[in-house]
Amino acid sequence: MLQSFSIDFLIRIKNAYRAGKKNMVAPASNFCIDIATLLKRFGYIGSFSVSDDAKRQITFDLIYQNNQPSQVVVSMKKPPLFHGEKLVNH
């Protein structure tokens, strides 16, 4: 059963990584497209595209490093703050 688009979207990504898929297709909403944009910006996924047909779907490539899912490691004393489009450390 579909709980919410955002939770379902993130679970599909996790399951695709665990299954070793190179790309993934999921139903698209505006919120899921925004999540995909953030994931791409931070290096978790590759390029993505959204279909314009009646079944609006998002397709994107998964990124692996050393046969493992891409992991961005950030170590800092305080969590970052978002100001507009910039990631700012305080």
C-alpha positions as CSV (number, residue, x, y, z in Angstrom):
1,M,0.0,0.0,0.0
2,L,1.3,3.4,-0.9
3,Q,1.8,5.5,2.3
4,S,3.1,8.7,0.8
5,F,4.9,9.6,-2.4
6,S,8.0,10.8,-0.6
7,I,8.4,7.7,1.7
8,D,7.7,5.4,-1.2
9,F,10.2,7.2,-3.4
10,L,13.0,7.0,-0.8
11,I,12.3,3.3,-0.1
12,R,12.4,2.5,-3.9
13,I,15.8,4.2,-4.1
14,K,17.1,2.2,-1.1
15,N,15.7,-1.1,-2.5
16,A,17.2,-0.3,-6.0
17,Y,20.7,0.2,-4.4
18,R,20.4,-3.0,-2.4
19,A,19.4,-4.9,-5.6
20,G,22.3,-3.4,-7.5
21,K,20.2,-1.7,-10.2
22,K,21.9,0.8,-12.5
23,N,18.8,2.9,-12.9
24,M,15.3,3.2,-11.4
25,V,11.8,4.3,-12.4
26,A,9.2,5.6,-10.0
27,P,6.0,7.6,-10.0
28,A,6.8,11.3,-10.0
29,S,5.3,14.2,-8.0
30,N,6.7,17.7,-7.7
31,F,8.0,16.9,-4.3
32,C,9.8,13.7,-5.6
33,I,11.4,15.8,-8.3
34,D,12.6,18.2,-5.7
35,I,14.0,15.3,-3.6
36,A,15.8,14.0,-6.8
37,T,17.2,17.4,-7.4
38,L,18.7,17.5,-3.9
39,L,20.0,13.9,-4.2
40,K,21.7,14.8,-7.5
41,R,23.2,18.0,-6.1
42,F,24.8,16.1,-3.2
43,G,26.1,13.2,-5.4
44,Y,23.7,10.3,-4.5
45,I,22.2,9.9,-7.9
46,G,23.2,10.7,-11.5
47,S,21.1,12.4,-14.1
48,F,17.3,12.1,-14.0
49,S,14.4,12.8,-16.4
50,V,10.6,13.1,-15.9
51,S,8.2,11.7,-18.5
52,D,5.5,14.0,-19.8
53,D,2.9,11.2,-20.6
54,A,-0.3,10.4,-18.6
55,K,1.7,8.2,-16.2
56,R,4.2,10.8,-15.0
57,Q,7.4,8.9,-14.0
58,I,10.9,9.9,-13.0
59,T,13.8,7.9,-14.3
60,F,17.3,8.3,-12.9
61,D,20.7,6.6,-12.7
62,L,22.1,5.4,-9.5
63,I,25.8,6.1,-8.6
64,Y,28.1,3.5,-7.2
65,Q,31.6,3.9,-5.9
66,N,33.7,0.7,-5.4
67,N,30.6,-1.4,-6.0
68,Q,28.9,0.4,-3.1
69,P,26.1,3.0,-3.2
70,S,27.4,6.5,-3.3
71,Q,27.9,7.9,0.2
72,V,28.7,11.5,0.9
73,V,30.5,11.8,4.1
74,V,30.3,15.2,5.9
75,S,32.1,15.8,9.2
76,M,31.7,19.0,11.0
77,K,31.1,20.2,14.5
78,K,27.7,21.9,13.9
79,P,25.1,20.9,11.3
80,P,24.9,23.0,8.2
81,L,22.2,25.6,7.6
82,F,20.5,26.3,4.3
83,H,20.2,29.9,3.3
84,G,18.5,30.1,0.0
85,E,20.5,27.9,-2.4
86,K,23.7,27.9,-0.4
87,L,24.8,25.4,2.2
88,V,26.4,27.5,5.0
89,N,28.4,26.3,8.0
90,H,28.0,28.3,11.1
